[in-house]
Amino acid sequence: MKLLRRLFDYSLLFSILYLIGAEIDVLSRWTLIVVLIPVVPLLDLLLKKLFRLSLGKYFFGSQKKWHK
């Protein structure tokens, strides 16, 4: 379950950054994908250290209400 949550957080962060990068059109799309692969886990770790909350929990609320 922990791995699934981490995968969800990474995919959500990757999607947001990809859409922003594609809209700005800084790099070509394939270069953007290659650049984002190592950046996403580092940025996720930074967000967890600063806000003590994962991106999925930030957008969709706490998971505790589903696990009684």
ZICOR-V585815 format. One record per pair of residues at least 12 apart in sequence whose ideal C-beta (glycine too) atoms are under 8 Angstrom apart, sorted by the first residue. I is the first residue (numbers start at 0). GAP is how many residues later the second one is. Records with the same first field share a line. If there is no record, write none. Layout:
I = GAP ; GAP
//
This chain:
4 = 49 ; 51 ; 58
7 = 48
8 = 35 ; 45 ; 46 ; 47
9 = 30 ; 31 ; 34
11 = 43 ; 44 ; 47
12 = 27 ; 30 ; 31 ; 34 ; 42
13 = 22 ; 26
16 = 19 ; 22 ; 23 ; 26
17 = 14 ; 15 ; 18
20 = 15
//
